[in-house]
Amino acid sequence: MTRRSTRCADGKLRLDLSVAQLTLRLNSSTAFYKKVMGIKSVTAVSDTELHLEYDARDQSVVLMLAFDPLTKRLVNAQVSHKHRIAN
């Protein structure tokens, strides 16, 4: 008997474990890339705007990305120096 032919309750449990494993991998990958790229935070300001804050040399920088609500394509990007980081 293959796993696909088991009862629904057993199949649901296996699906939940798969989702948990995928979530763990996604969270681990996200944490890794944030650390490697120096990203301090990611904030969805609205449905069409995303702010990424990261360290660049001795400054904290915010990259503001705006997307078209219909096409979901990037329409604008701005960089803002947030503040100086104390040594």
Long-range contacts (C-beta under 8 A, 24 or more apart in sequence): 53-82, 55-85, 58-84, 58-85, 58-87, 59-83, 59-84, 59-85, 60-84, 60-85
